[in-house]
Amino acid sequence: MTEHDQRSRFAYVCALTPLIFGTTYLLTTNFLPPDRPLLAALMRSLPTGIALVIGSKLPNRQWLVRFLILSVLWASAVFPLLFFAAYHLPGGVAAVINSLGPICVMIVAVPILGTAIRRVQLLAGALGVVGVALLVLRSNAKLDGLGILAMVAVVIMMAFGTVLMKRWGNPPGMGPIRVTGWTFLFAGITLLPFTLAFEGLPSSVTPREVGGLVYLVLISGIFAYALWFWGIGQLTAASVTFLGLLNPIMAALLGWWVLHQRLNALQLLGAALVLVSVVLGQQRRRRTTVAEPKPVAELTTPR
Protein backbone atom coordinates (compact mmCIF):
# COMPACT_ATOMS: atom_id res chain seq x y z
CA MET A 1 0.00 0.00 0.00
CA THR A 2 1.40 3.38 -1.00
CA GLU A 3 1.64 6.34 1.37
CA HIS A 4 -1.06 8.12 -0.65
CA ASP A 5 -3.44 5.15 -0.34
CA GLN A 6 -2.81 4.96 3.39
CA ARG A 7 -3.50 8.68 3.87
CA SER A 8 -6.71 8.31 1.85
CA ARG A 9 -7.94 5.50 4.09
CA PHE A 10 -7.15 7.51 7.20
CA ALA A 11 -9.03 10.48 5.70
CA TYR A 12 -12.10 8.34 4.99
CA VAL A 13 -12.17 7.16 8.61
CA CYS A 14 -11.55 10.62 10.06
CA ALA A 15 -14.32 12.06 7.87
CA LEU A 16 -16.81 10.26 10.13
CA THR A 17 -16.26 12.97 12.76
CA PRO A 18 -17.55 16.02 10.81
CA LEU A 19 -20.39 13.83 9.53
CA ILE A 20 -21.32 13.13 13.15
CA PHE A 21 -21.00 16.83 13.97
CA GLY A 22 -23.41 17.46 11.11
CA THR A 23 -26.14 15.87 13.22
CA THR A 24 -25.80 18.53 15.95
CA TYR A 25 -28.52 20.88 14.67
CA LEU A 26 -31.08 18.10 14.17
CA LEU A 27 -30.14 16.63 17.54
CA THR A 28 -30.41 19.95 19.38
CA THR A 29 -33.74 21.01 17.91
CA ASN A 30 -35.49 17.64 17.99
CA PHE A 31 -33.93 15.32 20.59
CA LEU A 32 -32.57 17.42 23.48
CA PRO A 33 -34.39 19.20 26.32
CA PRO A 34 -35.39 22.61 24.91
CA ASP A 35 -33.50 25.83 25.69
CA ARG A 36 -30.74 24.23 27.75
CA PRO A 37 -27.45 25.13 26.02
CA LEU A 38 -25.42 24.79 29.23
CA LEU A 39 -26.75 21.29 29.90
CA ALA A 40 -26.01 20.23 26.33
CA ALA A 41 -22.50 21.68 26.57
CA LEU A 42 -21.89 19.94 29.91
CA MET A 43 -23.04 16.58 28.59
CA ARG A 44 -20.79 16.89 25.57
CA SER A 45 -17.66 17.86 27.50
CA LEU A 46 -17.52 16.32 30.99
CA PRO A 47 -18.11 12.64 30.06
CA THR A 48 -15.70 13.02 27.12
CA GLY A 49 -13.02 14.44 29.39
CA ILE A 50 -13.44 11.73 32.02
CA ALA A 51 -13.35 8.94 29.43
CA LEU A 52 -10.25 10.23 27.64
CA VAL A 53 -8.07 10.94 30.72
CA ILE A 54 -8.51 7.54 32.35
CA GLY A 55 -5.03 6.15 32.98
CA SER A 56 -3.33 9.45 32.14
CA LYS A 57 -0.73 11.10 34.37
CA LEU A 58 -1.47 14.49 35.94
CA PRO A 59 0.09 17.27 33.80
CA ASN A 60 2.53 19.74 35.35
CA ARG A 61 1.42 23.17 36.56
CA GLN A 62 2.28 24.95 33.31
CA TRP A 63 0.17 22.56 31.27
CA LEU A 64 -2.69 22.67 33.75
CA VAL A 65 -2.91 26.42 33.10
CA ARG A 66 -2.72 25.83 29.35
CA PHE A 67 -5.43 23.18 29.49
CA LEU A 68 -7.62 25.63 31.40
CA ILE A 69 -7.13 28.27 28.68
CA LEU A 70 -7.77 25.74 25.91
CA SER A 71 -10.84 24.43 27.70
CA VAL A 72 -12.39 27.90 27.57
CA LEU A 73 -11.52 28.42 23.90
CA TRP A 74 -12.50 24.93 22.77
CA ALA A 75 -15.37 23.91 25.01
CA SER A 76 -16.56 25.67 28.16
CA ALA A 77 -17.23 28.97 26.36
CA VAL A 78 -17.66 27.58 22.84
CA PHE A 79 -20.16 24.78 23.49
CA PRO A 80 -22.80 26.92 25.29
CA LEU A 81 -22.55 29.55 22.53
CA LEU A 82 -22.74 26.83 19.86
CA PHE A 83 -25.90 25.33 21.32
CA PHE A 84 -27.33 28.82 21.96
CA ALA A 85 -26.84 29.56 18.26
CA ALA A 86 -28.47 26.24 17.35
CA TYR A 87 -31.52 27.18 19.43
CA HIS A 88 -31.76 30.71 17.93
CA LEU A 89 -30.58 30.45 14.31
CA PRO A 90 -31.68 28.43 11.30
CA GLY A 91 -29.15 25.68 10.67
CA GLY A 92 -28.15 27.23 7.33
CA VAL A 93 -27.13 30.56 8.86
CA ALA A 94 -25.10 28.88 11.59
CA ALA A 95 -23.40 26.61 9.04
CA VAL A 96 -22.37 29.51 6.78
CA ILE A 97 -20.83 31.41 9.70
CA ASN A 98 -19.10 28.25 10.87
CA SER A 99 -17.66 27.64 7.40
CA LEU A 100 -15.53 30.78 7.87
CA GLY A 101 -13.47 28.79 10.38
CA PRO A 102 -10.60 27.74 8.07
CA ILE A 103 -10.14 31.30 6.80
CA CYS A 104 -10.26 32.67 10.34
CA VAL A 105 -7.58 30.19 11.41
CA MET A 106 -5.34 31.29 8.54
CA ILE A 107 -5.65 34.95 9.57
CA VAL A 108 -5.11 34.36 13.29
CA ALA A 109 -2.07 32.14 12.63
CA VAL A 110 -0.18 34.83 10.71
CA PRO A 111 0.75 37.03 13.73
CA ILE A 112 0.92 34.20 16.29
CA LEU A 113 2.77 31.53 14.31
CA GLY A 114 4.30 33.62 11.55
CA THR A 115 2.78 31.32 8.94
CA ALA A 116 2.05 32.20 5.33
CA ILE A 117 -1.37 32.01 3.71
CA ARG A 118 -1.16 29.86 0.59
CA ARG A 119 -3.37 30.77 -2.33
CA VAL A 120 -4.73 27.25 -2.72
CA GLN A 121 -5.82 27.31 0.93
CA LEU A 122 -7.52 30.67 0.52
CA LEU A 123 -9.27 29.42 -2.62
CA ALA A 124 -10.36 26.28 -0.81
CA GLY A 125 -11.71 28.32 2.10
CA ALA A 126 -13.63 30.67 -0.21
CA LEU A 127 -15.11 27.78 -2.19
CA GLY A 128 -16.15 26.18 1.07
CA VAL A 129 -18.03 29.29 2.22
CA VAL A 130 -19.78 29.71 -1.15
CA GLY A 131 -20.60 26.01 -1.32
CA VAL A 132 -22.06 25.93 2.19
CA ALA A 133 -24.11 29.08 1.47
CA LEU A 134 -25.60 27.52 -1.67
CA LEU A 135 -26.22 24.25 0.13
CA VAL A 136 -27.98 25.37 3.30
CA LEU A 137 -28.78 29.11 3.24
CA ARG A 138 -32.38 30.12 2.58
CA SER A 139 -33.61 33.52 1.39
CA ASN A 140 -36.37 33.51 4.02
CA ALA A 141 -34.03 32.59 6.88
CA LYS A 142 -34.82 34.52 10.04
CA LEU A 143 -31.78 36.26 11.51
CA ASP A 144 -31.33 36.55 15.26
CA GLY A 145 -28.71 39.12 16.26
CA LEU A 146 -27.66 37.35 19.46
CA GLY A 147 -27.49 34.02 17.64
CA ILE A 148 -25.23 35.51 14.95
CA LEU A 149 -22.93 37.09 17.57
CA ALA A 150 -22.76 33.77 19.41
CA MET A 151 -21.75 31.89 16.25
CA VAL A 152 -19.15 34.50 15.27
CA ALA A 153 -17.68 34.26 18.77
CA VAL A 154 -17.52 30.47 18.39
CA VAL A 155 -15.55 30.75 15.14
CA ILE A 156 -13.09 33.30 16.57
CA MET A 157 -12.48 31.42 19.83
CA MET A 158 -12.00 28.11 18.04
CA ALA A 159 -9.49 29.77 15.72
CA PHE A 160 -7.47 31.13 18.64
CA GLY A 161 -7.72 27.80 20.48
CA THR A 162 -6.47 25.92 17.43
CA VAL A 163 -3.56 28.29 16.82
CA LEU A 164 -2.49 28.26 20.48
CA MET A 165 -2.62 24.47 20.51
CA LYS A 166 -0.42 24.42 17.42
CA ARG A 167 2.04 26.80 19.10
CA TRP A 168 2.17 24.89 22.38
CA GLY A 169 2.12 21.37 20.93
CA ASN A 170 1.59 18.44 23.31
CA PRO A 171 3.13 17.80 26.73
CA PRO A 172 6.04 15.31 26.68
CA GLY A 173 4.74 11.75 26.52
CA MET A 174 1.12 12.79 25.99
CA GLY A 175 -0.75 12.21 22.74
CA PRO A 176 -3.54 14.33 21.21
CA ILE A 177 -6.33 12.16 22.63
CA ARG A 178 -5.10 12.72 26.21
CA VAL A 179 -4.72 16.43 25.47
CA THR A 180 -8.34 16.49 24.34
CA GLY A 181 -9.39 14.61 27.45
CA TRP A 182 -7.76 17.06 29.87
CA THR A 183 -9.11 20.02 27.91
CA PHE A 184 -12.66 18.68 28.03
CA LEU A 185 -12.36 17.62 31.66
CA PHE A 186 -11.48 21.20 32.64
CA ALA A 187 -14.35 22.43 30.47
CA GLY A 188 -16.83 20.10 32.14
CA ILE A 189 -15.67 21.04 35.64
CA THR A 190 -16.01 24.73 34.71
CA LEU A 191 -19.46 24.26 33.19
CA LEU A 192 -20.92 22.17 36.01
CA PRO A 193 -21.54 24.96 38.59
CA PHE A 194 -22.87 27.35 35.92
CA THR A 195 -25.24 24.69 34.63
CA LEU A 196 -26.57 23.96 38.10
CA ALA A 197 -26.84 27.66 38.99
CA PHE A 198 -28.45 29.03 35.83
CA GLU A 199 -30.34 26.10 34.32
CA GLY A 200 -30.43 23.31 36.83
CA LEU A 201 -31.26 19.77 35.86
CA PRO A 202 -34.54 19.15 34.03
CA SER A 203 -37.34 17.99 36.31
CA SER A 204 -38.26 15.33 33.79
CA VAL A 205 -37.05 14.09 30.43
CA THR A 206 -38.84 12.12 27.77
CA PRO A 207 -37.46 8.84 26.41
CA ARG A 208 -36.71 10.75 23.20
CA GLU A 209 -34.60 13.28 25.11
CA VAL A 210 -32.81 10.52 27.01
CA GLY A 211 -31.86 8.97 23.69
CA GLY A 212 -30.64 12.34 22.46
CA LEU A 213 -28.47 12.85 25.54
CA VAL A 214 -27.01 9.35 25.25
CA TYR A 215 -26.14 10.02 21.61
CA LEU A 216 -24.63 13.40 22.57
CA VAL A 217 -22.39 11.79 25.19
CA LEU A 218 -21.31 8.57 23.48
CA ILE A 219 -21.34 9.39 19.76
CA SER A 220 -21.09 13.18 19.36
CA GLY A 221 -18.80 13.46 22.36
CA ILE A 222 -16.50 10.58 23.29
CA PHE A 223 -16.39 8.70 19.98
CA ALA A 224 -16.33 11.71 17.65
CA TYR A 225 -13.61 13.66 19.46
CA ALA A 226 -11.43 10.59 20.08
CA LEU A 227 -11.65 9.77 16.37
CA TRP A 228 -10.98 13.39 15.38
CA PHE A 229 -7.77 13.67 17.36
CA TRP A 230 -6.68 10.19 16.31
CA GLY A 231 -7.03 11.48 12.75
CA ILE A 232 -4.80 14.44 13.57
CA GLY A 233 -2.12 11.96 14.59
CA GLN A 234 -2.46 9.97 11.37
CA LEU A 235 -2.98 12.72 8.77
CA THR A 236 -1.42 16.07 8.07
CA ALA A 237 -3.40 18.71 9.90
CA ALA A 238 -4.17 20.37 6.55
CA SER A 239 -6.22 17.33 5.57
CA VAL A 240 -8.20 17.39 8.80
CA THR A 241 -8.93 21.13 8.64
CA PHE A 242 -11.06 21.04 5.53
CA LEU A 243 -12.73 17.73 6.35
CA GLY A 244 -14.80 19.81 8.77
CA LEU A 245 -16.62 21.35 5.80
CA LEU A 246 -18.37 18.00 5.33
CA ASN A 247 -20.46 18.94 8.38
CA PRO A 248 -23.18 20.92 6.50
CA ILE A 249 -23.44 18.25 3.79
CA MET A 250 -24.47 15.79 6.46
CA ALA A 251 -26.88 18.34 7.94
CA ALA A 252 -28.50 18.89 4.52
CA LEU A 253 -28.80 15.15 3.88
CA LEU A 254 -30.46 14.66 7.27
CA GLY A 255 -32.85 17.50 6.51
CA TRP A 256 -33.78 15.81 3.24
CA TRP A 257 -34.07 12.32 4.73
CA VAL A 258 -35.53 12.94 8.20
CA LEU A 259 -37.35 16.27 7.82
CA HIS A 260 -38.35 15.68 4.17
CA GLN A 261 -36.74 18.90 2.96
CA ARG A 262 -36.09 19.25 -0.76
CA LEU A 263 -32.66 19.64 -2.37
CA ASN A 264 -32.60 21.76 -5.53
CA ALA A 265 -29.96 22.17 -8.24
CA LEU A 266 -28.23 25.08 -6.48
CA GLN A 267 -27.91 23.05 -3.30
CA LEU A 268 -26.37 20.17 -5.22
CA LEU A 269 -23.94 22.64 -6.80
CA GLY A 270 -23.09 23.90 -3.33
CA ALA A 271 -22.40 20.36 -2.14
CA ALA A 272 -20.09 19.85 -5.13
CA LEU A 273 -18.19 23.06 -4.32
CA VAL A 274 -17.77 21.93 -0.72
CA LEU A 275 -16.32 18.62 -1.89
CA VAL A 276 -13.91 20.48 -4.20
CA SER A 277 -12.93 22.68 -1.25
CA VAL A 278 -12.21 19.61 0.89
CA VAL A 279 -10.01 18.11 -1.83
CA LEU A 280 -8.12 21.37 -2.42
CA GLY A 281 -7.67 21.86 1.30
CA GLN A 282 -5.88 18.52 1.52
CA GLN A 283 -3.30 19.36 -1.15
CA ARG A 284 0.15 19.00 0.29
CA ARG A 285 2.79 21.66 -0.18
CA ARG A 286 5.32 20.81 -2.86
CA ARG A 287 8.73 19.96 -1.54
CA THR A 288 11.39 22.53 -2.18
CA THR A 289 14.98 23.08 -1.21
CA VAL A 290 14.22 26.61 -0.08
CA ALA A 291 12.99 27.03 3.47
CA GLU A 292 9.41 28.25 3.59
CA PRO A 293 6.95 29.09 6.35
CA LYS A 294 4.67 26.27 7.40
CA PRO A 295 1.28 26.36 5.66
CA VAL A 296 -1.47 27.83 7.77
CA ALA A 297 -3.86 25.02 6.97
CA GLU A 298 -1.76 22.65 9.06
CA LEU A 299 -4.19 23.49 11.83
CA THR A 300 -7.47 21.98 12.83
CA THR A 301 -10.89 23.26 13.95
CA PRO A 302 -12.99 20.50 15.19
CA ARG A 303 -16.85 21.18 15.61
C-alpha positions in Angstrom: 0.0 0.0 0.0 1.4 3.4 -1.0 1.6 6.3 1.4 -1.1 8.1 -0.7 -3.4 5.2 -0.3 -2.8 5.0 3.4 -3.5 8.7 3.9 -6.7 8.3 1.8 -7.9 5.5 4.1 -7.2 7.5 7.2 -9.0 10.5 5.7 -12.1 8.3 5.0 -12.2 7.2 8.6 -11.5 10.6 10.1 -14.3 12.1 7.9 -16.8 10.3 10.1 -16.3 13.0 12.8 -17.6 16.0 10.8 -20.4 13.8 9.5 -21.3 13.1 13.2 -21.0 16.8 14.0 -23.4 17.5 11.1 -26.1 15.9 13.2 -25.8 18.5 15.9 -28.5 20.9 14.7 -31.1 18.1 14.2 -30.1 16.6 17.5 -30.4 20.0 19.4 -33.7 21.0 17.9 -35.5 17.6 18.0 -33.9 15.3 20.6 -32.6 17.4 23.5 -34.4 19.2 26.3 -35.4 22.6 24.9 -33.5 25.8 25.7 -30.7 24.2 27.7 -27.5 25.1 26.0 -25.4 24.8 29.2 -26.7 21.3 29.9 -26.0 20.2 26.3 -22.5 21.7 26.6 -21.9 19.9 29.9 -23.0 16.6 28.6 -20.8 16.9 25.6 -17.7 17.9 27.5 -17.5 16.3 31.0 -18.1 12.6 30.1 -15.7 13.0 27.1 -13.0 14.4 29.4 -13.4 11.7 32.0 -13.3 8.9 29.4 -10.2 10.2 27.6 -8.1 10.9 30.7 -8.5 7.5 32.4 -5.0 6.1 33.0 -3.3 9.5 32.1 -0.7 11.1 34.4 -1.5 14.5 35.9 0.1 17.3 33.8 2.5 19.7 35.3 1.4 23.2 36.6 2.3 25.0 33.3 0.2 22.6 31.3 -2.7 22.7 33.8 -2.9 26.4 33.1 -2.7 25.8 29.3 -5.4 23.2 29.5 -7.6 25.6 31.4 -7.1 28.3 28.7 -7.8 25.7 25.9 -10.8 24.4 27.7 -12.4 27.9 27.6 -11.5 28.4 23.9 -12.5 24.9 22.8 -15.4 23.9 25.0 -16.6 25.7 28.2 -17.2 29.0 26.4 -17.7 27.6 22.8 -20.2 24.8 23.5 -22.8 26.9 25.3 -22.5 29.5 22.5 -22.7 26.8 19.9 -25.9 25.3 21.3 -27.3 28.8 22.0 -26.8 29.6 18.3 -28.5 26.2 17.4 -31.5 27.2 19.4 -31.8 30.7 17.9 -30.6 30.4 14.3 -31.7 28.4 11.3 -29.2 25.7 10.7 -28.1 27.2 7.3 -27.1 30.6 8.9 -25.1 28.9 11.6 -23.4 26.6 9.0 -22.4 29.5 6.8 -20.8 31.4 9.7 -19.1 28.3 10.9 -17.7 27.6 7.4 -15.5 30.8 7.9 -13.5 28.8 10.4 -10.6 27.7 8.1 -10.1 31.3 6.8 -10.3 32.7 10.3 -7.6 30.2 11.4 -5.3 31.3 8.5 -5.7 35.0 9.6 -5.1 34.4 13.3 -2.1 32.1 12.6 -0.2 34.8 10.7 0.8 37.0 13.7 0.9 34.2 16.3 2.8 31.5 14.3 4.3 33.6 11.5 2.8 31.3 8.9 2.0 32.2 5.3 -1.4 32.0 3.7 -1.2 29.9 0.6 -3.4 30.8 -2.3 -4.7 27.3 -2.7 -5.8 27.3 0.9 -7.5 30.7 0.5 -9.3 29.4 -2.6 -10.4 26.3 -0.8 -11.7 28.3 2.1 -13.6 30.7 -0.2 -15.1 27.8 -2.2 -16.1 26.2 1.1 -18.0 29.3 2.2 -19.8 29.7 -1.2 -20.6 26.0 -1.3 -22.1 25.9 2.2 -24.1 29.1 1.5 -25.6 27.5 -1.7 -26.2 24.3 0.1 -28.0 25.4 3.3 -28.8 29.1 3.2 -32.4 30.1 2.6 -33.6 33.5 1.4 -36.4 33.5 4.0 -34.0 32.6 6.9 -34.8 34.5 10.0 -31.8 36.3 11.5 -31.3 36.6 15.3 -28.7 39.1 16.3 -27.7 37.3 19.5 -27.5 34.0 17.6 -25.2 35.5 15.0 -22.9 37.1 17.6 -22.8 33.8 19.4 -21.8 31.9 16.3 -19.2 34.5 15.3 -17.7 34.3 18.8 -17.5 30.5 18.4 -15.5 30.7 15.1 -13.1 33.3 16.6 -12.5 31.4 19.8 -12.0 28.1 18.0 -9.5 29.8 15.7 -7.5 31.1 18.6 -7.7 27.8 20.5 -6.5 25.9 17.4 -3.6 28.3 16.8 -2.5 28.3 20.5 -2.6 24.5 20.5 -0.4 24.4 17.4 2.0 26.8 19.1 2.2 24.9 22.4 2.1 21.4 20.9 1.6 18.4 23.3 3.1 17.8 26.7 6.0 15.3 26.7 4.7 11.8 26.5 1.1 12.8 26.0 -0.7 12.2 22.7 -3.5 14.3 21.2 -6.3 12.2 22.6 -5.1 12.7 26.2 -4.7 16.4 25.5 -8.3 16.5 24.3 -9.4 14.6 27.5 -7.8 17.1 29.9 -9.1 20.0 27.9 -12.7 18.7 28.0 -12.4 17.6 31.7 -11.5 21.2 32.6 -14.4 22.4 30.5 -16.8 20.1 32.1 -15.7 21.0 35.6 -16.0 24.7 34.7 -19.5 24.3 33.2 -20.9 22.2 36.0 -21.5 25.0 38.6 -22.9 27.4 35.9 -25.2 24.7 34.6 -26.6 24.0 38.1 -26.8 27.7 39.0 -28.5 29.0 35.8 -30.3 26.1 34.3 -30.4 23.3 36.8 -31.3 19.8 35.9 -34.5 19.1 34.0 -37.3 18.0 36.3 -38.3 15.3 33.8 -37.0 14.1 30.4 -38.8 12.1 27.8 -37.5 8.8 26.4 -36.7 10.7 23.2 -34.6 13.3 25.1 -32.8 10.5 27.0 -31.9 9.0 23.7 -30.6 12.3 22.5 -28.5 12.9 25.5 -27.0 9.4 25.3 -26.1 10.0 21.6 -24.6 13.4 22.6 -22.4 11.8 25.2 -21.3 8.6 23.5 -21.3 9.4 19.8 -21.1 13.2 19.4 -18.8 13.5 22.4 -16.5 10.6 23.3 -16.4 8.7 20.0 -16.3 11.7 17.6 -13.6 13.7 19.5 -11.4 10.6 20.1 -11.7 9.8 16.4 -11.0 13.4 15.4 -7.8 13.7 17.4 -6.7 10.2 16.3 -7.0 11.5 12.8 -4.8 14.4 13.6 -2.1 12.0 14.6 -2.5 10.0 11.4 -3.0 12.7 8.8 -1.4 16.1 8.1 -3.4 18.7 9.9 -4.2 20.4 6.6 -6.2 17.3 5.6 -8.2 17.4 8.8 -8.9 21.1 8.6 -11.1 21.0 5.5 -12.7 17.7 6.4 -14.8 19.8 8.8 -16.6 21.3 5.8 -18.4 18.0 5.3 -20.5 18.9 8.4 -23.2 20.9 6.5 -23.4 18.3 3.8 -24.5 15.8 6.5 -26.9 18.3 7.9 -28.5 18.9 4.5 -28.8 15.1 3.9 -30.5 14.7 7.3 -32.9 17.5 6.5 -33.8 15.8 3.2 -34.1 12.3 4.7 -35.5 12.9 8.2 -37.3 16.3 7.8 -38.4 15.7 4.2 -36.7 18.9 3.0 -36.1 19.3 -0.8 -32.7 19.6 -2.4 -32.6 21.8 -5.5 -30.0 22.2 -8.2 -28.2 25.1 -6.5 -27.9 23.1 -3.3 -26.4 20.2 -5.2 -23.9 22.6 -6.8 -23.1 23.9 -3.3 -22.4 20.4 -2.1 -20.1 19.8 -5.1 -18.2 23.1 -4.3 -17.8 21.9 -0.7 -16.3 18.6 -1.9 -13.9 20.5 -4.2 -12.9 22.7 -1.3 -12.2 19.6 0.9 -10.0 18.1 -1.8 -8.1 21.4 -2.4 -7.7 21.9 1.3 -5.9 18.5 1.5 -3.3 19.4 -1.2 0.1 19.0 0.3 2.8 21.7 -0.2 5.3 20.8 -2.9 8.7 20.0 -1.5 11.4 22.5 -2.2 15.0 23.1 -1.2 14.2 26.6 -0.1 13.0 27.0 3.5 9.4 28.2 3.6 7.0 29.1 6.3 4.7 26.3 7.4 1.3 26.4 5.7 -1.5 27.8 7.8 -3.9 25.0 7.0 -1.8 22.7 9.1 -4.2 23.5 11.8 -7.5 22.0 12.8 -10.9 23.3 13.9 -13.0 20.5 15.2 -16.9 21.2 15.6 
